[in-house]
């Protein structure tokens, strides 16, 4: 019976020397019989789901997650804005070592608590250029095109798209959209009636925690900056922890 959920937001792996090895070291400290592991998206700086796009670093991490699952663990991936071509994996993860992959919202239970996870890129409805880009890269026709192109050409398109992504929401990175966050909490609660809501995406230095009715909503800081992660217990206690090795 799992008694904890560990939440990792925005590792952006592949951008720092040794970052994949470090997160693998962390995963090896987790008891798979006690802990569910949730990645809130942007696991790699840019990552396409199909096997032909997997780099050596991607294969290394997925192998570790697979070993964690085979030992009794549960692992979940919420697709972020830097994961593409994951549409076909939502119903069945196939060769990706995740208990479930969610392109938008993931719902889990822990003890008596109902928990909802989202990457966080749906929070700010004012970031219209990004939302248009998001719909484009998640469209079935885009996925079909990318899956039929030669891998080298498709990779070039993905890298170019990553550069353009930086330009779509530059203005909205300057400060946290507090009013949009409040509206997002209310919208999610009206649908899911959650006890806890967790998102990433914004990379705050400290967690942003808000209460709504009897529920709690948290913006989880990115692993990339401090190697920190969130931990929720079956007693409803949440805290941020920094991994030190």
Number of C-alpha atoms within 10 A of each C-alpha: 9 17 14 22 23 20 23 27 30 28 26 21 24 17 13 9 9 11 17 20 14 15 18 17 15 14 17 13 9 15 15 20 16 14 21 26 24 23 25 28 29 25 26 19 16 20 25 20 18 15 11 11 14 14 12 9 15 19 13 14 19 18 15 17 23 18 16 21 19 12 12 15 21 23 22 22 27 26 25 27 25 19 20 21 20 18 18 15 18 16 10 13 19 12 12 19 22 22 18 20 25 23 22 15 16 21 13 14 14 18 13 10 16 16 22 21 25 27 29 23 19 19 22 19 15 13 16 12 13 23 16 11 16 17 11 13 18 17 13 14 11 14 17 11 10 20 14 9 11 10 13 11 10 17 17 11 13 19 13 11 15 15 11 13 17 11 11 16 16 11 9 14 11 8 9 14 15 12 10 15 19 15 14 18 21 14 13 15 19 10 8 14 17 23 20 23 25 22 27 27 22 22 18 15 11 11 16 15 12 14 14 14 9 9 17 18 24 19 24 29 27 26 23 18 13 14 20 20 21 23 19 20 17 15 12 15 9 17 11 16 13 11 15 10 6
